Amino acid sequence: MGTIGERLRQARMRRVWTQENLARASGIPIVTISRIENGHHEGQPRQSTIRKLAGALGVEAAWLLLGEEAAEGKAAA
């Protein structure tokens, strides 16, 4: 997958979660999640945001941020 937004949506959909579910689980506002998924977030999301989203979704932060193939599908440490 090409963008962080695409990977975020993919990981969220695998869990069959809405953006609201992810917001509750991660502590990240829905508006931020929506902006990231839709490519409207200015610049790169903060590292802390990536870590919280990855932790809530059970994926590696490196995969979510960079799409590193080796990290795909691994549980977050």
Buried (B, 14 or more C-beta within 10 A) or exposed (E): EEEBBEBBBBBBEEBEBEBEBBBEBBEBEBEBBBBBBEEEBEEEBEEEBBBBBBBBBBBBBBBBBEBEEEBBEEEBE
